Amino acid sequence: MVDIQRVQLWRKYILAAGLAVMLAWTAAVRAVPVLEHPVEHLGLVCILACILGRAWCSLYIGGRKKQEIVDVGPYSISRNPLYVFSFLGAFGVGAQTGSLVVAVVFAAAAYVVFRVVVGREEAFLVQTFGAPYQAYVARTPRFMPNLSLWRDDDVLSIRPVFFLRTVRDGLVFLLAVPVFESLELLQRAGGITPLFQLP
């Protein structure tokens, strides 16, 4: 049987290690000056959309993931909307370097990690819910939202502790702004020598 808590813990370790590697790599990257600020602003918009989107998803899934199949709201158009918004956040974090290439690499790295995690989570959900979950899988895309599938309930029961935890976790994405601004200052001051320039 799949231990979903262990899967979530490994996801956090892998993301932390990956982020450390990506941070070291981006210290050697210099952005193309004309693109730098527009890309950073686009990234900030993506980070804010990630935080709001993840909070919205948590209103539906908060504390229910292991107890029931949630297939309304954002979960009616994508089985993993929290991760979809996290891809957007990863793109936004990478964009704080001022480079679109780095932003795409961050989003792709997040996709690889979450794709593995989702496979394990789905195995757990199939074991737990069987045929009803398989029917949900058959009608709902794994990641890319299909807006034509939207459906919702009239009443939504919210668990504030899960909502607030998701908002708190999402705010971590904003740390990219001072981190990458600090790296940029170090590059300009000569403390770090960029090895290459990326658009």
Steps between C-alpha positions, in 0.01 A plus 500: 500500500619852418585718801370839386665686792837361398441602138422856613811510719724379215341759272609774741857364527536467124365850442736648760803322351396594148451861600850512651650364176295742289603791721868413459454475122314829471777682686710441187232640266466859392176617339481693174461859629207598274297197612598491865236724660204397279578133571530568873163680498338213309648265759354699787156485338541120465604467865197699616272291275659187651433614857140598426437187290639264761291671769190464280570128449552447873148626567378188319758236595617612847508192724290288263765350273520168684133480598309563177534568128469873450373556145343845513634852451859498375508122548226461239728637227836354615586220740800695630426873485721566804795370300393694190518820704833383644638467144398861448672593827817314400502691171459822699785411733733430207387821332634698796843446341382713209542207260214326319726199443559461875126544563417218257770276654352559849149416377627188318688384811184545709305301242749210518486488881121533520447246223677238713314605815164495320565146380544386859202699624282350227609150601389580856166641380431196279571271797279711726204582276518244217244531219359844595851650483573321172180653357623843615835435329322402178300825480745758645844595363801448727639853463382713206162646603198433278268791576206332327489246787436765768242414763455617854292447814256757638663486844865459587617388845833666578762391750688821586813328636568334163426820310737704716771235476477504120519880492803491732670238282421702188657815644836318492501559123537873572840434659632472144479878463755598770715190435548570130529875553783424746672276245468777241655751741786259570559462126508878450734546794738238361438248779367247248622480143226397256626235256238545229208714392154358428192666352 
